[in-house]
Amino acid sequence: MGHSGLSFISKSVNSVLTANWQRTLFLSALICFGSVVSTSACTSAGPDELDSLVETRSSYWQTVPVYAHLGDRDGLTDAEIEFLASRYDLITLEKRHADRVTGSNEVGTLLDARKLKNENPEMRVLFYWNLFLNYEGYQSFIDLPDDDPWVLKNVDGTPSLKGQNGLQRYDLSNLDFQDWWVDSAAAMVADASIDGVFIDALPQVAGKPALAEEMWGAEKSAQLDASISKMLGQLKRAIDEEAIVIYNGIRSQNDGWEHGGLKYLDHADGLIVEHFAIFNSADPAQIVTDMDRMMAAVQQDKIVILKAFPGFTWLDDIVQENSEDDLYELAKQEIEFPLAAFLIVAGEKSYFNYSWGYRAHYGNLRWYPEFDRRLGEPLGPARKDGYRYWRDYEFASVFVDIESKQSRIDWR
């Protein structure tokens, strides 16, 4: 297989759990004997059918349906567990979650997933798994030399690396890599506390076809794109039929993919729009296209998550120069526009997420008054006139002008 000493690549999911995740099993024993949480976390039933995402909510449209996506390298406190479990029924624990205190992302994710499920058995907890980048912090992490066949090569033969830290990009077309990637994710979903997988970085693979061809060549770029659908399909077949697969996602950008990310939905249960109205997707025409694509996914009965930012992100100087409390006050002033856009496109499996990054301290443990307002069922689909949209709910009327960034939510 080209990886001497890495025999676990070809092992079954069960043998990966037994042979390579000893710390996970040790932690599981501690949990099941009550030293961390109650034994109910170890005996709870597996995930219900996907439609229960709607059914288990006490009146889905009663309030704004919200989704949590965060990680903390030190893990979540008991108070944070209670906060999340009492407010959300869908959450992804980000990469490197609790790896400082448990030794690996897998163990940290399982630990806090079981705590969350113990507080809220109906909560769906997703494991974060990157499709394209070789992140450290995972027990399944492999320290690959740059000339390894699993590492993607540029057209000049050099390893394809991302960013100042030189993150290796995977060659998704490598069959051994595909098996390892699928097996690693499926092993996590085999635990009763994990209800599915959040798959990141699809736009980095195929989001800009011309750039991909320039970096990796036309033939390799086509292989990478084809591998996305193949790997998603393999993962869906490898996990429980009722487990959830959500990917990132829809993204409209200059010189971007024509389908906007929708073409992979046949192999997944839903998607996220991560860059809504920000970064390179802030042009009004791009925002409208993203909204149209979200509504298309809703029509396919898919989970649709709108990830909104308050006009700034964790990369901006304002975040470094201000306290979280001050940033929260700013975020409260900016929530209406993205929330209004969400309410225009939302279906019965749609969720709103609002923060300025993915670590816990980037506003992911903050709550907004709008989330407690009575919403009610939509009285029909949205009405559209150019860049302007209207939609009525039982207890709210929504207006948004994408071009001017004006919005209004009249709560009743």
Secondary structure per residue as TSV (DSSP state, phi and psi in degrees):
chain	resnum	aa	ss	phi	psi
A	1	M	-	360.0	-4.3
A	2	G	-	84.0	7.2
A	3	H	-	-133.0	79.1
A	4	S	T	-62.5	138.2
A	5	G	T	84.7	-3.3
A	6	L	-	-111.2	57.3
A	7	S	G	-66.2	-20.3
A	8	F	G	-68.3	-13.0
A	9	I	G	-59.1	-39.9
A	10	S	G	-94.3	1.9
A	11	K	S	-78.5	160.0
A	12	S	-	-71.0	168.4
A	13	V	H	-58.3	-42.3
A	14	N	H	-64.2	-40.6
A	15	S	H	-71.6	-28.7
A	16	V	H	-61.6	-44.2
A	17	L	H	-63.0	-43.8
A	18	T	H	-79.4	-38.7
A	19	A	H	-89.3	-30.0
A	20	N	H	-116.9	-10.3
A	21	W	-	-117.5	51.3
A	22	Q	H	-60.8	-37.9
A	23	R	H	-65.9	-35.4
A	24	T	H	-62.2	-46.1
A	25	L	H	-67.4	-37.9
A	26	F	H	-62.3	-44.4
A	27	L	H	-62.6	-40.8
A	28	S	H	-59.3	-40.7
A	29	A	H	-63.1	-41.0
A	30	L	H	-62.2	-44.2
A	31	I	H	-62.7	-46.5
A	32	C	H	-69.8	-22.3
A	33	F	T	-95.5	10.3
A	34	G	T	90.1	6.0
A	35	S	S	-81.6	-11.5
A	36	V	S	-118.0	-56.7
A	37	V	S	-137.4	178.9
A	38	S	-	-72.9	162.1
A	39	T	T	-68.6	-12.3
A	40	S	H	-62.0	-25.4
A	41	A	H	-66.2	-22.9
A	42	C	H	-95.1	-14.1
A	43	T	H	-114.6	4.9
A	44	S	-	-68.0	152.7
A	45	A	-	-71.8	163.8
A	46	G	-	-71.2	178.9
A	47	P	-	-64.4	145.8
A	48	D	-	-78.5	178.3
A	49	E	-	-63.0	156.7
A	50	L	T	-56.8	-36.6
A	51	D	T	-61.8	-18.3
A	52	S	H	-69.4	-11.9
A	53	L	H	-56.9	-32.5
A	54	V	H	-87.1	-46.7
A	55	E	H	-65.1	-36.2
A	56	T	T	-79.3	-14.5
A	57	R	S	-73.2	135.7
A	58	S	S	-76.5	96.7
A	59	S	S	59.7	91.6
A	60	Y	G	-51.8	-43.0
A	61	W	G	-88.8	10.0
A	62	Q	G	-58.4	-43.2
A	63	T	S	-137.2	176.0
A	64	V	-	-61.5	123.9
A	65	P	-	-73.9	123.1
A	66	V	B	-120.4	153.6
A	67	Y	-	-127.8	140.6
A	68	A	E	-108.7	139.9
A	69	H	E	-144.7	106.6
A	70	L	E	-159.3	162.1
A	71	G	B	-146.1	153.7
A	72	D	-	-142.8	121.9
A	73	R	T	-65.0	-17.2
A	74	D	T	-98.3	4.2
A	75	G	-	80.8	175.5
A	76	L	-	-97.2	141.4
A	77	T	-	-76.7	167.2
A	78	D	H	-59.9	-39.0
A	79	A	H	-65.8	-38.2
A	80	E	H	-69.1	-38.0
A	81	I	H	-59.0	-47.0
A	82	E	H	-63.5	-42.0
A	83	F	H	-58.5	-49.5
A	84	L	H	-69.3	-45.0
A	85	A	H	-66.1	-27.3
A	86	S	H	-87.0	-8.7
A	87	R	H	-121.5	-19.8
A	88	Y	-	-125.6	152.0
A	89	D	S	-122.4	6.6
A	90	L	E	-144.1	127.7
A	91	I	E	-148.9	143.9
A	92	T	E	-113.9	131.3
A	93	L	E	-93.4	117.7
A	94	E	-	-66.7	170.4
A	95	K	T	-57.6	147.0
A	96	R	T	63.6	23.9
A	97	H	T	-68.3	125.1
A	98	A	T	59.0	21.4
A	99	D	H	-72.2	-22.0
A	100	R	H	-68.6	-32.9
A	101	V	H	-100.4	-16.2
A	102	T	H	-117.1	-16.3
A	103	G	S	98.5	-17.4
A	104	S	S	-160.5	156.9
A	105	N	H	-63.0	-39.7
A	106	E	H	-61.4	-47.8
A	107	V	H	-64.8	-43.9
A	108	G	H	-62.0	-40.3
A	109	T	H	-64.5	-45.4
A	110	L	H	-63.1	-40.8
A	111	L	H	-59.1	-53.2
A	112	D	H	-76.5	-28.0
A	113	A	H	-60.9	-41.7
A	114	R	H	-68.4	-35.9
A	115	K	H	-65.7	-43.3
A	116	L	H	-62.7	-43.9
A	117	K	H	-69.2	-29.9
A	118	N	H	-65.3	-37.4
A	119	E	H	-77.1	-36.3
A	120	N	-	-141.3	90.4
A	121	P	T	-60.3	-21.7
A	122	E	T	-84.1	-7.3
A	123	M	-	-67.9	140.3
A	124	R	E	-101.0	123.9
A	125	V	E	-113.3	126.1
A	126	L	E	-108.5	141.5
A	127	F	E	-87.6	128.3
A	128	Y	E	-79.6	129.6
A	129	W	E	-144.6	117.6
A	130	N	E	-82.3	134.5
A	131	L	S	-75.9	-29.1
A	132	F	S	-125.2	-22.7
A	133	L	B	-116.1	139.1
A	134	N	-	-89.2	80.8
A	135	Y	-	-81.1	140.1
A	136	E	S	-74.8	174.4
A	137	G	S	98.1	-10.3
A	138	Y	-	-96.5	144.8
A	139	Q	T	-63.8	-30.6
A	140	S	T	-84.5	1.8
A	141	F	-	-61.0	138.5
A	142	I	-	-119.4	125.1
A	143	D	-	-79.9	93.3
A	144	L	-	-89.9	135.6
A	145	P	-	-67.8	152.9
A	146	D	T	-64.2	-21.5
A	147	D	T	-91.4	8.6
A	148	D	S	-66.4	145.8
A	149	P	T	-63.2	-20.6
A	150	W	T	-76.3	-16.8
A	151	V	B	-89.3	126.3
A	152	L	-	-64.6	141.8
A	153	K	B	-111.3	142.2
A	154	N	-	-72.7	170.6
A	155	V	T	-61.6	-24.7
A	156	D	T	-88.6	4.8
A	157	G	S	90.7	-5.9
A	158	T	S	-79.8	155.0
A	159	P	B	-64.7	142.7
A	160	S	-	-88.3	111.5
A	161	L	E	-120.4	149.4
A	162	K	E	-113.4	132.8
A	163	G	T	72.8	178.7
A	164	Q	T	-65.4	-28.2
A	165	N	T	-81.2	-5.5
A	166	G	T	64.4	44.2
A	167	L	E	-63.7	129.4
A	168	Q	E	-71.6	137.8
A	169	R	B	-94.4	136.7
A	170	Y	B	-78.8	146.7
A	171	D	-	-87.0	96.2
A	172	L	T	-63.0	-18.1
A	173	S	T	-80.4	-9.0
A	174	N	-	-72.4	122.6
A	175	L	H	-66.5	-38.9
A	176	D	H	-63.7	-40.6
A	177	F	H	-61.4	-44.8
A	178	Q	H	-56.3	-45.0
A	179	D	H	-61.9	-45.2
A	180	W	H	-63.4	-43.5
A	181	W	H	-63.3	-46.6
A	182	V	H	-65.4	-46.9
A	183	D	H	-62.6	-39.0
A	184	S	H	-64.3	-43.4
A	185	A	H	-69.0	-41.9
A	186	A	H	-64.4	-32.7
A	187	A	H	-63.7	-37.5
A	188	M	H	-68.4	-42.1
A	189	V	H	-68.3	-20.1
A	190	A	T	-65.5	-19.9
A	191	D	S	-78.3	136.6
A	192	A	T	-62.9	-17.8
A	193	S	T	-84.4	-10.0
A	194	I	-	-109.8	122.8
A	195	D	-	-101.9	1.9
A	196	G	E	163.3	-168.8
A	197	V	E	-130.6	135.9
A	198	F	E	-101.7	117.1
A	199	I	E	-104.5	123.8
A	200	D	E	-104.7	159.0
A	201	A	-	85.2	14.0
A	202	L	H	-57.3	-42.3
A	203	P	H	-62.4	-25.4
A	204	Q	H	-72.1	-21.0
A	205	V	H	-84.3	-51.5
A	206	A	H	-129.0	5.7
A	207	G	S	-66.6	-27.6
A	208	K	S	-127.8	89.6
A	209	P	H	-57.5	-42.6
A	210	A	H	-65.0	-41.7
A	211	L	H	-65.0	-40.0
A	212	A	H	-61.3	-42.5
A	213	E	H	-65.6	-37.6
A	214	E	H	-64.8	-39.0
A	215	M	H	-80.4	-41.0
A	216	W	H	-121.6	-4.7
A	217	G	-	91.7	153.2
A	218	A	H	-64.2	-43.4
A	219	E	H	-65.9	-46.8
A	220	K	H	-66.0	-39.7
A	221	S	H	-61.0	-41.4
A	222	A	H	-64.2	-38.5
A	223	Q	H	-64.1	-41.3
A	224	L	H	-63.4	-45.1
A	225	D	H	-62.6	-44.3
A	226	A	H	-63.3	-31.9
A	227	S	H	-68.8	-26.4
A	228	I	H	-60.0	-54.0
A	229	S	H	-62.2	-40.1
A	230	K	H	-61.8	-46.2
A	231	M	H	-70.5	-38.1
A	232	L	H	-61.7	-43.5
A	233	G	H	-63.9	-41.3
A	234	Q	H	-62.2	-41.5
A	235	L	H	-65.3	-44.4
A	236	K	H	-59.2	-37.1
A	237	R	H	-74.8	-25.1
A	238	A	H	-84.7	-19.1
A	239	I	S	-108.1	171.5
A	240	D	-	-56.1	143.2
A	241	E	T	-58.1	-28.8
A	242	E	T	-94.9	-1.0
A	243	A	-	-72.0	155.4
A	244	I	E	-102.6	134.2
A	245	V	E	-121.1	118.2
A	246	I	E	-121.7	136.9
A	247	Y	E	-123.9	159.1
A	248	N	E	-104.6	109.3
A	249	G	-	165.9	-159.9
A	250	I	-	-81.0	134.7
A	251	R	-	-157.2	121.4
A	252	S	-	-101.3	126.6
A	253	Q	-	-153.3	161.1
A	254	N	T	-59.0	136.5
A	255	D	T	59.3	28.7
A	256	G	-	-89.8	174.5
A	257	W	-	-60.4	141.3
A	258	E	T	-66.4	-34.7
A	259	H	T	-83.3	-10.7
A	260	G	T	69.2	7.5
A	261	G	T	107.1	-5.6
A	262	L	G	-72.5	-22.8
A	263	K	G	-69.3	-14.0
A	264	Y	G	-91.1	-1.0
A	265	L	G	-66.1	-21.5
A	266	D	G	-62.7	-18.1
A	267	H	G	-114.4	16.6
A	268	A	-	-148.9	167.5
A	269	D	S	-95.9	-12.9
A	270	G	E	177.9	-176.3
A	271	L	E	-152.4	169.4
A	272	I	E	-123.7	145.0
A	273	V	E	-101.6	101.7
A	274	E	T	-82.7	-33.8
A	275	H	T	-108.3	45.9
A	276	F	T	-66.3	117.8
A	277	A	T	60.5	30.5
A	278	I	S	-152.5	172.7
A	279	F	G	54.5	-127.6
A	280	N	G	-93.5	20.2
A	281	S	G	-127.6	34.7
A	282	A	-	-100.6	-7.3
A	283	D	S	-67.1	139.5
A	284	P	H	-52.4	-40.1
A	285	A	H	-64.6	-36.4
A	286	Q	H	-68.2	-39.7
A	287	I	H	-62.6	-44.9
A	288	V	H	-61.7	-41.4
A	289	T	H	-62.9	-42.5
A	290	D	H	-62.3	-40.6
A	291	M	H	-65.3	-41.2
A	292	D	H	-60.8	-40.8
A	293	R	H	-70.6	-35.7
A	294	M	H	-62.0	-43.3
A	295	M	H	-66.1	-32.8
A	296	A	H	-64.9	-39.7
A	297	A	H	-67.7	-37.4
A	298	V	H	-60.4	-40.9
A	299	Q	H	-64.1	-23.4
A	300	Q	T	-87.8	8.6
A	301	D	T	63.7	38.1
A	302	K	-	-101.9	156.6
A	303	I	E	-69.9	130.8
A	304	V	E	-129.3	122.8
A	305	I	E	-114.5	126.0
A	306	L	E	-100.0	113.3
A	307	K	E	-91.2	113.1
A	308	A	E	-110.0	146.9
A	309	F	-	-117.2	151.9
A	310	P	S	-85.7	35.3
A	311	G	S	87.4	-5.0
A	312	F	-	-144.3	159.2
A	313	T	-	-131.2	173.6
A	314	W	T	-60.0	-15.0
A	315	L	T	-84.7	-12.7
A	316	D	S	-86.8	150.3
A	317	D	H	-59.2	-32.9
A	318	I	H	-58.2	-31.4
A	319	V	H	-72.3	-35.4
A	320	Q	H	-75.7	-25.2
A	321	E	H	-97.5	-5.9
A	322	N	S	-130.3	155.4
A	323	S	-	-74.5	162.0
A	324	E	H	-62.7	-36.3
A	325	D	H	-61.1	-43.9
A	326	D	H	-66.4	-39.9
A	327	L	H	-66.1	-36.1
A	328	Y	H	-62.3	-41.4
A	329	E	H	-62.5	-39.6
A	330	L	H	-65.3	-41.9
A	331	A	H	-62.7	-36.4
A	332	K	H	-61.7	-31.4
A	333	Q	H	-76.4	-18.7
A	334	E	H	-109.2	3.9
A	335	I	-	-76.7	-23.5
A	336	E	H	-63.6	-43.3
A	337	F	H	-62.6	-54.2
A	338	P	H	-66.0	-32.9
A	339	L	H	-67.4	-40.0
A	340	A	H	-62.3	-42.4
A	341	A	H	-61.8	-41.1
A	342	F	H	-60.5	-45.5
A	343	L	H	-65.8	-23.8
A	344	I	H	-67.7	-41.0
A	345	V	H	-97.7	-12.1
A	346	A	-	-63.2	141.7
A	347	G	-	-120.2	-167.5
A	348	E	T	-79.2	0.2
A	349	K	T	-129.8	36.1
A	350	S	E	-107.1	148.5
A	351	Y	E	-139.5	147.6
A	352	F	E	-110.3	134.4
A	353	N	E	-128.9	134.9
A	354	Y	E	-141.3	115.2
A	355	S	-	-168.1	-178.6
A	356	W	S	-113.8	18.1
A	357	G	S	173.0	-166.5
A	358	Y	S	-117.0	-4.4
A	359	R	B	-82.4	155.2
A	360	A	T	-56.4	-37.6
A	361	H	T	-80.7	3.3
A	362	Y	T	-93.6	41.7
A	363	G	T	85.3	10.0
A	364	N	T	-83.0	-5.5
A	365	L	T	-117.2	32.3
A	366	R	-	-115.0	149.5
A	367	W	-	-122.4	152.1
A	368	Y	-	-123.5	141.7
A	369	P	G	-55.6	-32.4
A	370	E	G	-61.3	-26.6
A	371	F	G	-72.8	-15.3
A	372	D	G	-100.5	-4.0
A	373	R	S	-74.6	144.1
A	374	R	-	-70.3	130.0
A	375	L	-	-108.7	-57.0
A	376	G	-	81.7	169.2
A	377	E	-	-71.1	151.0
A	378	P	B	-66.4	143.1
A	379	L	S	-89.7	3.9
A	380	G	S	159.3	177.9
A	381	P	-	-71.5	169.4
A	382	A	-	-70.1	152.0
A	383	R	E	-104.9	142.0
A	384	K	E	-132.5	138.1
A	385	D	E	-140.1	97.4
A	386	G	T	65.6	-117.6
A	387	Y	T	-93.6	2.8
A	388	R	E	-106.5	140.7
A	389	Y	E	-132.2	148.9
A	390	W	E	-134.6	147.9
A	391	R	E	-157.3	143.2
A	392	D	E	-113.9	137.5
A	393	Y	E	-115.3	171.8
A	394	E	T	-56.2	-39.5
A	395	F	T	-125.5	19.7
A	396	A	E	-158.3	145.0
A	397	S	E	-119.0	134.5
A	398	V	E	-121.3	135.2
A	399	F	E	-134.5	140.7
A	400	V	E	-148.7	135.5
A	401	D	E	-113.4	108.1
A	402	I	T	-67.4	-35.0
A	403	E	T	-69.7	-43.9
A	404	S	T	-91.4	-8.2
A	405	K	T	62.2	26.2
A	406	Q	E	-91.3	146.6
A	407	S	E	-153.3	161.8
A	408	R	E	-155.6	131.0
A	409	I	E	-120.8	113.1
A	410	D	E	-97.2	105.0
A	411	W	E	-83.8	138.7
A	412	R	-	-116.3	360.0
